[in-house]
Amino acid sequence: MHGQLEVHVFRLKPHEDLKKALTEYAMQHSISAGIVLTCVGSLEAYHIRFANEKSGKKQRGYFEIVSLTGTFSATSSHLHIAVSDASGNTIGGHLLDGNPIYTTAEIAIGVLPELSFDRDVDPTYGFSELVVKPKQ
């Protein structure tokens, strides 16, 4: 499936939650199929779930956002983040709620207006996985 790509660019301010703010933006703009194009900024704490783990890890401090990628809609998302600390050590995984912005987050997203992203349980491992459909 293909179609036009709309680009939205916005900034999050200190203390806003990265994932919640992205979801709220999608709701406010009725986004049914979105992709993260880029995100630069910083966090005052991270909450990330690592591969094959049931829960996330929280860490307070100051972290640079070196990557944010994923798919989202107004109703669901699958986002991965990588952050680095003051020594340049980098860690990444599945973005959870609880990632407050430190100074800024400059975000560019792509919106696919002809598509709809849903999630259905894939019986292979039991996770909700992406289902791409034409927007109705």
Sequence and secondary structure as in RCSB ss.txt:
>XXXX:A:sequence
MHGQLEVHVFRLKPHEDLKKALTEYAMQHSISAGIVLTCVGSLEAYHIRFANEKSGKKQRGYFEIVSLTGTFSAT
SSHLHIAVSDASGNTIGGHLLDGNPIYTTAEIAIGVLPELSFDRDVDPTYGFSELVVKPKQ
>XXXX:A:secstr
     EEEEEEE TT BHHHHHHHHHHHTT SSEEEEEEEEEEEEEEEE TT SS EEEEEEEEEEEEEEEE SS
 EEEEEEEE TT  EEEEEE S  BEEEEEEEEEEE TTEEEEEEEETTTTEEEEEEEE  
